[in-house]
Amino acid sequence: MTARLIWHRWLALALCVTAILASACAHAASLPLHLATAQLRITPDGSLESPPMQLVMPADAEPWRQTPLPVVVPRQITPDSLDNGAVSTVWVRVQVPDATGTANAGDPLYLYAARWQTVGRLAVYVDGQLRWHSRAGPVWNSYNYPLWIPLGPHPHDIVVRMDMTGQVGGALSTMRIGTNGQLLWRYAVRSFLQTQFPYLSSGALLAIGIFSLMVWCRRRAESRYLLCFLAAGSYFLHTLQYLVGQDPLPIPEAWFTWLAFNSIAWLILACYVFIFRYLDVRYRRLEAALTCIVVFLATSTLPLSWFTHAVFLFPLAQLLLVCLNLTASIAALQASWRARSREALLFSIWNAMSTPIAVHDVLLQNYRISIEGIYLLSYLGCVQLLLFMYLMYRRYIGALDQVAQVNASLAMRLAQREAELNESHRQLREIERRETLAQERQRLLEDMHDGLGSSLMSALRVVEQRGAEIDVAQLLRECIDDLKLTIDSLEPDSADLLLLLATLRYRLGPRLEAAGIGLVWEVEDVPPLQWLDPQGALHVLRIVQEVFTNILKHGNATVIRVQTHAVDDTVTVRIHDNGAPFDPGAVSPTRGGRGLTNLHRRAQAIGATIGWQADAHGTWFDLLLAVARPAANA
Amino acid sequence: MQALSSAPDMRSAGTAATLSAGLSMLRDSSPADILVIDLGLPDGSGIDAIHAARTAWPRCEIMVATVFGDESHVMRSIAAGATGYLLKDSSAADIVRELRSLHQGGSPMSPLIARQVLLRMRAPAADTPAEPPPLTPAATPPTTLSPREYQVLTDITRGFSHDEIAQRLGVSRHTLLTYVRRIYVKLDVHSKVEAINVARMQGLLDDR
């Protein structure tokens, strides 16, 4: 429904436009004159100098004859040495009827001609006065720019004078006369198609070429970027020939001719080598032959005697170039087809198209087809530009995809590694945990065995042997105290030796008091023992506990002094009792000997030194602990 | 019970064997002077009982009975509002003495508990100039230890008995026990301030 509506709208619009155009044509049927016939005469002894301001015709000229437009003076391929250097003049005259002024009386009129072409000079006289002439030349003489000449309000007689050198021939298209409003669009469109569009496209291609060159500077190995630049540069040079001519050239015309001609050969070479490189194929012989021909053309057309080359050699060289192009394009097509590369095939097909286009242009140049046509070779480039861009785009996108793939695989591998690492970490942690558990189990086991276990065991022995005599509650209380010490040793902050001793006092103090023993607490602050883990803490607790127990059992002491000192890297715990002197050597292994053995074992385990020293009032017990981690405590 | 019978100035106001019975007792009975709570009740945690007692009998002293007096249990109880603790294996005479001393104003503190208190609470500013200044003056005063309290706690961790500390500080034993009691109260308050701070940090409470 919607589609049909739109269709109807478009149809209506198209009808309107057609109607407007038709009415405009009907209205101006008389004025925009399309001149398809003219009067012609050719006179010898022309001149390439600036034309005179007034129309001057040779007196002995042949009479005017009627001729259709476009008028062509054919080029002679075979050189005529006798005629060399001669300049002949072609005169074309048209009469503008008076009646044409009726509709737009007073409006200035313009002359529009799609093309004129020769090697020489063109001048236009209106009513005998010089109105326009080509300023550059003779070879590069703005032949590719359409004529747009103001005629004034009431022109009557228009004479076009075309001076042409020798045998190269010349041509003039049909002419139109009308007002600015009637003809300007023709001129603008033609101008855009013939000059502006090639100019724009070659400029854009050159920009891409420069970009490629910059890429190539960083990546010398990829010659296709350089080839892209060379192609773009050649194409730009080639296109210049369609743009020059409105003003005199800054370089000698012969050199410009050489450049314009050879640049197309370079373009062909660069394009085909680019295709071959793109497809990663090498036709050594073909490429060598191509290069040889291009070099041959470049040297043989060097402007040493410019006229000869410009006039005679170029048509032949153009033929050679066409053959060369044909061969190379067939090779490129074949390679593209074999490589099954769609974009290369497209590129090759377009390059192959260049042959008929070049033939068309050569024919146009030599007046073999209607000279109102347009030189098409300049359009070759804009499509090539798109194809170049497409190829680059493909390559760029491919590179991006590749990077994305690489990144993805990298991320995957990273994730894999991470998982592996996590797994091994987990295993390590598991092992560590198991080891910790095993150590802890071992520690508890040892402690059960040496502490609570042995306490219970000796309690059991005592109860068995002496029955009701002894205080069972006291025995059990001792066992519980043992248990409490074990629990205290599990406290997280155990590096503080004073805290340990304080805990011990807190636990055992009541028992000592109950036994009638006074405790004199003379501790000093000592540096923390960083190596003191729960296991070491328990060892210290047990050692001091054992010492207290010994004093309780054997010493008959009434006062116990506890001191701590720190000297250099050693912390000393001194315990003095005023009971019977204690001599560890005199203790028999059977009675209490086990306790001593335990003391030594525990001291060894934490790398501590223990010793007893008797004085006049009793016995000193010393426990020496290193501040730094002892090596023996593994 | 046995211990109480030997003390003429004390009597048992009531007992409850389970958490639910204890809670109903808290609701129905008139407030007692001292409440002894066992942490390992058959039908719930003694901590809940402490919370309930704090609201029902605000003037009542709460004592926690524990087997070992280990740091984790005792600290939790104190944070909940207990003002002392009792070792289960203490002799009857000891228990009576502890109860009496608690009622008179102070409860003993073990070195390990003292160390925990020191770790949890801010030291007095005068003793630690290196410490950064407190965040807001309004929030800190109740949770900061006074120099005296700090000294008491440090001496406890060094193993000095309460009598020895009182001697070192040149105060009576009674005064020292009030210090300790104040520390208990501060710890209770501190745990509440801490909870509020944590809640604030987690966005649970508005700052208005």
Contacts between the chains, C-beta under 8 A, distances in Angstrom:
chain1	res1	chain2	res2	distance
A	477	B	89	6.6
A	480	B	89	5.3
A	483	B	68	7.6
A	484	B	68	5.6
A	484	B	69	7.9
A	487	B	68	5.1
A	487	B	70	5.5
A	488	B	70	7.8
A	488	B	112	6.7
A	491	B	70	7.8
A	491	B	71	5.9
A	491	B	112	5.5
A	493	B	115	6.0
A	493	B	119	7.5
A	496	B	115	7.4
A	496	B	157	7.2
A	498	B	157	6.7
A	498	B	158	4.9
A	498	B	159	6.2
A	499	B	111	5.6
A	499	B	112	7.1
A	499	B	115	5.7
A	499	B	157	5.2
A	499	B	158	7.9
A	499	B	159	7.9
A	501	B	159	5.2
A	502	B	111	3.5
A	502	B	156	7.1
A	502	B	157	5.8
A	502	B	158	6.0
A	502	B	159	3.1
A	502	B	160	7.9
A	503	B	110	7.2
A	503	B	111	5.3
A	503	B	112	5.9
A	503	B	159	7.9
A	504	B	159	7.9
A	505	B	111	7.9
A	505	B	159	4.8
A	505	B	161	7.7
A	506	B	110	5.1
A	506	B	111	5.6
A	506	B	159	7.6
A	509	B	161	7.1
A	510	B	94	7.2
A	519	B	161	8.0
A	521	B	159	5.8
A	521	B	160	5.7
A	521	B	161	7.3
A	521	B	164	6.2
A	523	B	158	5.7
A	523	B	159	6.0
A	525	B	158	7.6
A	562	B	159	7.8
